[in-house]
Amino acid sequence: MKFIIVLHSWHVNSMGFRVKEVDVASEIEAYGEAKKMQDDIDSFYSSATEIIKISDSETITPRMLTFSERITGRIG
């Protein structure tokens, strides 16, 4: 099973998103990987995690955001 882990961290301002694709046996293992990612962040920051299940044929392709997407926070 494949999952995408999206981790957002912040204090006063956003520290950004971390996105990681994992290939694990179950959703529980995906949450374990997400916990490891959270543990790497300084405990001073707050964080939120989302786990998204994808099919085995799907994959994420990283891309740079456009200037407009960076300013507005909207994609498209």
N, C-alpha and C positions, 0 to 999 in steps of 0.2 A: 504494500500500500504506500502511496506517496502522499505527503502532506506538505503544505507551505506554512511556515511559522512566520508571523508578522509580529514584531515586538516594537512597541512605541515607548520611549522613555522621555521624561520631562521633569523639570523642577518648576521654575517660573516660566521658562520658555521651552519649547520642544527641543529635544536632543536628537530628533530624527527617528527614522524607522530602520529597523534591521530586518531583512527578509532572508529566509533560509529554506531551501528545499531539502526535505529529508525523506529517505526511503526506509521505513521501519515496518515491523510486523503488525503493530496495532496503534490505535489512537492514544492509548496509555503511554506507549513508548514515545510518541510524538510530544506529549505533554512533559515527559521527562527531559527531552531535548530542549524544550522551551524553558524549562526550569533552569537548566544549565546555562542557557543564554542570559536569563534574568540574573543569575548569580554572578555573572561576569560584570554586571553593571554595579556601580557604587551604590550602596544601600541608601545614600542620601537622596537619590532620584526615585520618583514614582515611575511605574511602568504598567503597561497593559499588553496582554498577549492575545492573539487570535490564531486559531489553528484551522486551516482550510484543507479539506480532503480533495485531492485531484485524481484523475484517472492515471493509470500507469503510462499512457501514451503522451500525456501532457507534461510540459516543462515550463519553467519560467525563463524569460530572456531579459536580462538586465538592459536598461537603456537610460540615457541621460535625459533628465527633464528639460523642457524648453525654459527659456527665461520667464515667459508668461506663466507657465505652470508653477515655477518656483515662487513667483510673487503672489499669485492668486490662490495657490493650493488646489486648483482645479485642473483635471486632465481632460484634454480634448478640445 
